[in-house]
Amino acid sequence: MTTRRFPPQLRLGWRRFPPRLRLGWRLAFALMLALAPALLGACEVVLPTTSLRVKGAPIDASVTIDDQYIGFFGYVAKHGVAMPRGKHRITVEKTGFFPWDRVVLAGDEPVNLDVVLTPIPD
């Protein structure tokens, strides 16, 4: 049984392509890998947020939302916090005071909280 040979102009071996084209697929693949994070990052979904505004407690108390430390009360009172909509547990703590803890429902309107920390009796 003899193998049929194609004429040289019909052979599809990789050596038939000029070196520029042989590197083309590698360059295209490398470019795709380099640009993938930027292209995927452009597809991020932005969730609607609600503003949290607080006033009251000592400025050096710490604020946590859903067990994640946000910062000092003074900073949060001055700048506010953007929260995604839904239920959130807000805790304000300071040494020598009972913790202040509330569950709030963030909707379309800003959440305004008056925080009063009660001192621990000696």
N, C-alpha and C positions, 0 to 999 in steps of 0.2 A: 504494500500500500504506500503510495507516494503522497507526500504532503504538498498541498498546493501552495505555491508562493505567489503573493501579490506583486504586481509591478512596483518598482521603487517609489513612484509618485503616489501610490495608494497606501503605502505602509504607514501605520499610525504610531510608530514607536516614539518615545519621548526625545530621542536624539534627532528626530527630523525637525523639531521645533527650534527656532533660534534661541540663544541663551537668554535674550531679553524676555521672551515668553515663558521660558522655563522658570524664571524667577517671579513671574507675574502672580502665580497663584500663592506663592509663599508671601509675597508682599501684601497681597489682598488679605490673606489670613491674618498676618501680623497687624495690619491696619484695623481689621475687624476686632481683634482682641484688644487693641489699644483704645478704640472708640466705644467699645461695649459699655463700660461703666458710665460714660457720659450720656450715651443714648438711653440706657436704662434709667439713669437718674432723672432724665427729662420726663419720664412717665410717672413720677411720684403723684400719689393721690393726696391732696391737701384736705384734711378734715376741718370742718368748721369749729371755731373755738369761741369760748366765752371768757370775758374778762373777770378776774377776781380782784376785788378791791377791799382792803381791810383798814381798820383804824382802831386805836385804843391801846393795846397792851404795851409793856415796856419795849423800847426799840431794839434791845439786845436779846429778845426772846427768839427762839428758832421756830421756823415754819416748815412743816412737812405736809405734802399732799400725797395721799395714797402710799404712805411709807417711803416717800422719796424726798430727801432734804431739798428745800427750795432756797433758803437763805435766812438772813436775819429779818425780823419783823419790820424794822425801819426801812430796809431796802424794798421789801414787798409792798409796804404801805406807800412808798414813794413811786415805784415803777409799776406795780400791779403784776399780775400773772395771767397768761393766756392758758386756759384749760380746755381740753376737748369736752364736748357735750356729754352729759351722763352723770352718774352718781360718783361723788368723790368724798373721801374722808380727809378733813383738814384738821391738823393738830398744831397747837401753839404751846411750846414748853419753855420753861425757864427754871433754873435751880432756885429752890425756895418757894416755888408756887405750884399749885395744883395744875396739871395739864388741862388745857382747853381743847375739847374735841367735838367736832360736828360732822355730820354727813349732810352734804348739800347736793342738790340736783341742779346742774348747770344746763340751762336752756338757751333761749334766744337773748334774754336780758342779762346784763352784768350781775354778778353776785357780789352784794355788799354785806360785809360782816363787821359788827362791833365786837371786839374781843376785850374781855375783862378777865384778867388773871387774879385768882384769889390766893393770898399768901397762906403758906402752911403755918399754923400756930406752933409756937415753941413748946 
